[in-house]
Amino acid sequence: MSKVTIDNLDLDTSSMALTVKRDEGKPKVTKLDAIYEAHAKLVFLFDCSSSMSERLSQNYVEMFLWSKPIFEAVAKKAEEVFASDPAGTFIFGSAAVLWRMVDPQTGKFHMEEDEVKRQLVQHDLTGLFNVPVDWAKHKETTPSRSDVVRRIARKEIERRLDKFPDSNIAVVFFNQNPSLEFNNGTREQLFTALDRIYAAGGTDILEAIKKGLRACEDSPSSVGLHHFVMVSDGEDNRASQVIADWVPSLKASGVVLDYIHIGDRSVNEGLVNACKALGGDCVTVNTVADLESKFMEATARKCLPSA
């Protein structure tokens, strides 16, 4: 029996061996990537930290009616917030968004109008400044990132199950306390789990990966391919610094990692490098359409275990 250890987690890798049998006479040939596509274990890691309550703003800035008085009100309020605490020591929440709009050297507002729009929509501050909705374009409540992830995940995973009804799937939610929400149960149990996607708390990506590995240990892929698809804004410094040390064991465990980065903040460079080392990919999305297309690509992507 072969095992690897990650942070005190022993992962049995003996199931990774792939045996190809041939009948006497003509061999039966099946494309290797098709075998892996059907029998890979898909492990979805969904960021449920508080930042996932923000909006994918590029989709929605044009659904509001912007005017010069709105920008003037934002500038005035931002400068007032900055003047109340120039060091930003006790500035949190919406006030912190406004505080960052001011040049710390001059104490003056210094943000372009397009960026003001994006910030107000992303951080759900349109109501604070009474930005009117353009109802000719905006026919529904602006969804949060977690709302969008919930809808897209359900749609694409349902597509996967229609193609491969016996798919081996696991779902991990992660904030500061990651949890394994589903592991190779029924279709109904899976969709019930996806409906529980939320947004609250901090971020612990390494513990999320460890939960995913535990799911693989309990219900491994029959071909030794464990395809991890992570959707996150990547805000976890420790993961960026430590994940490289995990790569050899992840590779030995048949893990291929894809990272879909919701890109309003800097990409997690450690995860990007881990994706490359593990035969996966990292993409950045800023719109609902991008998130949907990249999630579909990651879910349907044919891949082999990293070399």
CORDA-V165277 format. One line per field, one symbol per residue. ss: DSSP state (~ for helix, > for strand, _ for the rest). psi: psi as a letter, one per 40 degrees, with the letter a starting at -180 (. if undefined). burial: 1 if it has 9 or more other ideal C-beta (glycine too) atoms within 8 Angstrom, else 0. A space follows every 50 residues. Layout:
ss = ???
psi = ???
burial = ???
This chain:
ss = __>>>>__>>>>_~~~_______________~~~~~~~~_>>>>>>>__~ ~~~_>_~~~_~~~>>__~~~~~~~~~~~~~~~~~________~~~~~~~_ _>______>___~~~~~~~~~~_________>>__________>~~~~~~ ~~~~~~~~~~~~~____>>>>>>>____>>>>>___~~~~~~~~______ ____~~~~~~~~~~~~~~_______>>>>>>>____~~~~~~~~~~~~~~ ~~__>>>>>>>>______~~~~~~~~~____>>>>__~~~~~~~~~~~~~ _______
psi = hhiihhfehhhhedeehhhhiiiibhihhhhdddddddeihhhhhhhfid eeeiigdededeeihiidddddddddddddddddgdefdfhibdddddde ehhddeeihfhiddddddddddefedddefhihgeddgeihhiidddddd dddddddddddddgdfihiihhihbegiihdigfaiddddddddeehahi aahgddddddddddddddgiieeehhhhhhhieeggdddddddddedddd ddefhhhhhhhhfeiiihdddddddddeeaihihieidddddddddddde hhiiii.
burial = 00011100101110110000000000000000111110111111111111 11111110011011000001101111111011001000001000111110 11000010101000011111111111001010010001000111110111 11111111111000000111111110010101110000111011001010 10111111111111111011101111111111111100110111011011 11111111111110001101111110111101101111011101111111 1011110
